[in-house]
Amino acid sequence: PASVTKAKKQKQNDQEGDQISETHSMIADDEATIIQDYKESDFERFDVEKEINYANVLNRCLPDDIMVLGWAAAPDCAFKARFGTKSRTYRYFFVRRNLDIGKMEEAGKLLEGEHDFRNFCKIDVTNVKNFKRIINRVSIRPCIDDNISSSDQLLFLEVDGTAFLWHQIRCIVAVLFLVGRGLEEPKIVSDLLNVVENPGKPVYKLAEEIPLMLNESSYTGLKFYYDPRVIQVLYQKLEKRWKDLSIKAAMTKNVLDHLDNKITVSGDDNYWKFSQHRTITECDYSDACSNSF
């Protein structure tokens, strides 16, 4: 009967759905061990000339803050961009202020290698059982290579690794800010990586999310195709955005300098400049380092 056939199909669909859910759970359980490995020959069967200009088509539909530079052919339907990466590089941008960059770099080097990062992430006990990850490189560099080390200098922390835990970068930044402020010594990183002696994550606030960006993902054997016309359009859009934001930043800095020259505390004989006494405040890193361990 039709009702029996329908019931059998429903049962079959439910079983397939359970298998899919179980597979997704296994993937979420240990991202670090599920790295897809493809050879360059796996990608050679695609005829690029017959493909449409994906970047050009998609950019017409996307908002201004999402841009497609190019595309690459997947070797098969099982390929997943998330798990097929060889490495990922994140950057976190911040203002120097009175941070001790030398100590932050010293602490950052202790993160390199394979470690248990359960004290450097937001724990997800439901989906993650393995907290070991590999960090290839940690460095702090200026946004503009001008050899100027003023308190207003813009820097970024760069972290390159094979895979990351939930909020791992923001936790790392929060701890490094504590070291930079002098609230902790660089060895706090080694202490937190020692999960035998410190099995419980201490309470500290995450660094804010806005300065964090995924800078690059690298793949083995994956070849991307770019349209020079698309690159030109995207470059022009980004250049205009950079120019507008740079002008706004300069206008804001102009007001700050104006205030610095006008504000006094209790008369001309007791002149006081904010810029000369400025330290890291809650408004600088409100979510990053209001607590120490």
VMD Tcl script that draws the C-alpha trace (Angstrom):
set ca {
  {0.00 0.00 0.00}
  {0.98 3.60 -0.50}
  {0.99 4.28 3.25}
  {3.43 1.42 3.88}
  {5.72 2.58 1.07}
  {5.64 6.11 2.45}
  {6.46 4.83 5.95}
  {9.42 2.81 4.62}
  {10.77 5.85 2.76}
  {10.37 7.98 5.88}
  {12.25 5.38 7.95}
  {15.02 5.27 5.36}
  {15.28 9.09 5.35}
  {15.42 9.14 9.15}
  {18.24 6.59 9.14}
  {20.18 8.62 6.57}
  {19.58 11.73 8.63}
  {20.96 9.99 11.74}
  {24.06 8.97 9.77}
  {24.57 12.52 8.57}
  {24.14 13.90 12.09}
  {26.61 11.33 13.43}
  {29.13 12.26 10.74}
  {28.79 15.98 11.52}
  {29.24 15.21 15.22}
  {32.42 13.26 14.49}
  {33.75 16.15 12.41}
  {33.00 18.68 15.14}
  {34.49 16.35 17.76}
  {38.01 16.60 16.40}
  {38.62 19.07 13.61}
  {42.39 18.75 13.95}
  {42.45 15.12 12.84}
  {40.09 15.52 9.86}
  {42.32 17.32 7.39}
  {41.54 16.38 3.82}
  {44.60 15.65 1.73}
  {44.38 16.02 -2.06}
  {47.02 15.82 -4.76}
  {47.29 18.34 -7.57}
  {46.23 15.63 -10.04}
  {42.84 15.45 -8.32}
  {42.02 18.89 -9.74}
  {43.22 18.44 -13.31}
  {40.03 17.00 -14.82}
  {38.16 20.33 -14.75}
  {37.80 22.35 -17.95}
  {38.29 25.91 -16.78}
  {37.27 27.41 -20.13}
  {33.75 26.02 -19.77}
  {33.21 27.48 -16.30}
  {31.41 30.77 -15.74}
  {33.07 33.77 -14.08}
  {31.97 32.92 -10.56}
  {33.67 35.89 -8.89}
  {32.04 38.42 -11.21}
  {28.58 36.86 -10.83}
  {28.72 36.51 -7.05}
  {30.06 40.02 -6.42}
  {26.99 41.49 -8.11}
  {24.82 39.85 -5.45}
  {26.99 40.30 -2.37}
  {27.07 43.26 0.06}
  {30.05 45.62 0.00}
  {31.77 43.99 2.96}
  {31.90 40.55 1.26}
  {34.05 40.22 -1.86}
  {35.04 37.24 -4.00}
  {38.52 37.39 -5.54}
  {38.56 34.09 -7.40}
  {37.45 30.48 -7.44}
  {38.95 27.02 -7.42}
  {37.60 23.67 -8.57}
  {36.88 21.14 -5.82}
  {38.31 17.65 -6.47}
  {35.03 15.93 -5.51}
  {31.73 16.46 -3.73}
  {33.24 15.41 -0.39}
  {35.73 18.30 -0.39}
  {35.11 20.85 2.38}
  {36.95 24.16 2.38}
  {36.91 24.25 6.19}
  {38.72 20.92 6.67}
  {40.82 20.99 3.50}
  {43.12 23.80 4.65}
  {46.81 23.21 5.16}
  {46.99 26.17 7.53}
  {45.12 29.30 8.57}
  {46.55 32.71 9.45}
  {44.72 35.14 11.73}
  {45.58 38.76 12.46}
  {44.46 40.82 15.44}
  {44.91 44.60 15.16}
  {45.52 46.89 18.15}
  {47.09 50.19 19.25}
  {50.42 50.03 21.08}
  {49.59 52.42 23.94}
  {51.89 51.48 26.86}
  {51.95 47.75 26.16}
  {55.29 45.97 26.59}
  {55.57 44.47 23.11}
  {58.81 42.65 23.94}
  {57.18 40.68 26.72}
  {54.14 39.97 24.56}
  {56.42 38.55 21.84}
  {58.23 36.44 24.44}
  {54.92 35.06 25.66}
  {53.71 34.48 22.10}
  {56.70 32.29 21.25}
  {55.70 29.91 24.06}
  {52.48 29.18 22.16}
  {54.29 27.77 19.13}
  {54.21 24.01 18.60}
  {51.64 21.37 19.53}
  {49.91 21.99 22.85}
  {46.67 21.37 24.70}
  {44.89 24.74 24.37}
  {41.88 24.05 26.60}
  {42.84 27.06 28.76}
  {42.97 29.26 25.64}
  {39.49 28.69 24.25}
  {35.81 28.74 25.04}
  {35.10 25.19 26.13}
  {32.64 23.25 24.01}
  {32.47 19.93 25.86}
  {29.54 18.72 23.76}
  {31.37 18.68 20.42}
  {35.10 18.82 21.23}
  {37.07 16.17 23.12}
  {40.56 16.83 21.75}
  {42.02 20.26 22.62}
  {45.44 19.71 21.07}
  {46.27 22.07 18.22}
  {49.44 23.09 16.36}
  {50.51 26.73 16.12}
  {53.27 27.28 13.56}
  {54.09 30.92 14.18}
  {53.21 33.85 16.48}
  {54.52 37.34 15.75}
  {53.72 41.01 16.36}
  {54.37 43.48 13.55}
  {53.59 47.12 12.78}
  {50.86 47.83 10.24}
  {53.16 50.38 8.60}
  {56.89 49.69 8.57}
  {57.95 53.18 9.65}
  {60.17 52.29 12.66}
  {58.07 54.59 14.86}
  {57.26 53.25 18.33}
  {54.82 55.86 19.59}
  {51.84 55.01 21.80}
  {49.56 55.59 18.78}
  {51.36 53.01 16.62}
  {49.08 50.44 15.00}
  {50.25 46.82 15.30}
  {48.87 43.39 14.59}
  {49.36 40.01 16.19}
  {49.70 37.25 13.57}
  {48.99 33.63 14.47}
  {49.46 30.82 11.94}
  {48.27 27.29 12.70}
  {46.74 24.15 11.25}
  {43.41 24.37 13.13}
  {41.90 26.39 15.97}
  {39.45 25.96 18.82}
  {36.40 28.10 19.54}
  {37.55 31.67 20.38}
  {41.16 30.48 20.66}
  {42.67 33.59 19.05}
  {40.65 36.00 21.20}
  {41.70 34.11 24.33}
  {45.35 34.23 23.26}
  {45.10 37.98 22.65}
  {43.46 38.53 26.05}
  {46.31 36.73 27.85}
  {49.01 38.52 25.83}
  {47.41 41.88 26.68}
  {47.64 40.97 30.37}
  {51.35 40.26 29.85}
  {51.79 43.51 27.91}
  {50.17 45.50 30.71}
  {52.51 43.97 33.28}
  {49.72 42.16 35.11}
  {51.24 38.78 34.25}
  {54.70 37.51 33.30}
  {55.30 35.69 29.99}
  {55.55 32.37 31.84}
  {51.79 32.52 32.44}
  {51.48 31.03 28.94}
  {53.52 27.97 29.94}
  {51.48 27.65 33.13}
  {48.19 27.67 31.20}
  {49.51 25.15 28.67}
  {50.34 22.79 31.53}
  {46.86 21.28 31.84}
  {48.07 18.67 34.36}
  {48.83 21.29 36.98}
  {46.16 23.72 35.72}
  {43.26 21.60 34.47}
  {40.67 24.35 34.98}
  {40.53 27.45 32.80}
  {40.88 30.66 34.87}
  {38.29 33.40 34.51}
  {39.26 36.15 32.08}
  {37.36 38.14 29.47}
  {37.75 37.58 25.75}
  {39.44 40.17 23.60}
  {36.86 42.01 21.51}
  {36.00 40.51 18.13}
  {36.11 43.55 15.83}
  {39.94 43.72 15.36}
  {40.17 40.01 14.49}
  {40.33 38.84 10.88}
  {41.06 35.58 9.07}
  {43.91 36.81 6.89}
  {44.67 33.73 4.80}
  {43.86 30.04 4.33}
  {46.33 27.86 2.42}
  {45.52 24.66 0.55}
  {47.65 21.90 -0.95}
  {47.06 21.32 -4.67}
  {44.22 23.83 -4.93}
  {44.57 26.26 -7.85}
  {42.61 29.52 -7.78}
  {41.57 31.35 -10.95}
  {41.29 35.13 -10.93}
  {39.79 37.63 -13.37}
  {42.03 40.74 -13.58}
  {38.96 42.92 -14.18}
  {37.38 41.70 -10.95}
  {40.62 42.34 -9.04}
  {40.75 45.89 -10.42}
  {37.17 46.65 -9.37}
  {37.70 45.25 -5.90}
  {40.98 47.14 -5.53}
  {39.29 50.42 -6.42}
  {36.49 49.79 -3.92}
  {38.91 48.92 -1.14}
  {41.18 51.87 -1.95}
  {38.23 54.25 -1.68}
  {37.13 52.70 1.61}
  {40.68 52.97 2.97}
  {40.89 56.62 1.89}
  {37.55 57.53 3.50}
  {38.37 55.78 6.77}
  {41.88 57.28 6.85}
  {40.42 60.77 6.48}
  {37.91 60.11 9.27}
  {40.70 58.76 11.49}
  {42.82 61.87 10.79}
  {39.87 64.14 11.62}
  {39.31 62.31 14.91}
  {43.02 62.55 15.76}
  {42.89 66.26 15.00}
  {40.15 66.72 17.60}
  {42.15 64.71 20.14}
  {45.20 66.92 19.55}
  {43.00 69.99 19.87}
  {41.68 68.78 23.23}
  {45.22 68.01 24.37}
  {46.16 71.63 23.81}
  {43.07 73.09 25.50}
  {42.29 71.06 28.61}
  {43.85 72.05 31.94}
  {43.24 70.67 35.39}
  {43.30 73.71 37.71}
  {44.81 76.64 35.91}
  {47.69 77.45 33.59}
  {50.35 76.65 36.20}
  {49.14 73.10 36.54}
  {48.86 72.26 32.85}
  {48.18 68.58 32.19}
  {48.12 66.75 28.87}
  {46.08 63.63 28.40}
  {48.51 62.26 25.82}
  {51.43 62.46 28.28}
  {49.58 60.56 31.01}
  {47.53 58.22 28.90}
  {47.53 54.57 29.90}
  {45.48 51.60 28.79}
  {41.93 52.13 29.97}
  {38.73 50.13 29.87}
  {37.77 51.86 26.60}
  {40.94 50.52 24.91}
  {40.52 46.85 25.69}
  {37.28 46.68 27.65}
  {36.63 43.03 26.84}
  {40.22 41.89 26.71}
  {41.97 42.34 30.00}
  {39.95 43.79 32.83}
  {41.00 40.87 35.04}
  {44.29 39.23 35.91}
  {44.80 35.68 37.10}
}
mol new
graphics top color blue
foreach p $ca { graphics top sphere $p radius 0.5 }
foreach p [lrange $ca 0 end-1] q [lrange $ca 1 end] { graphics top cylinder $p $q radius 0.2 }
display resetview
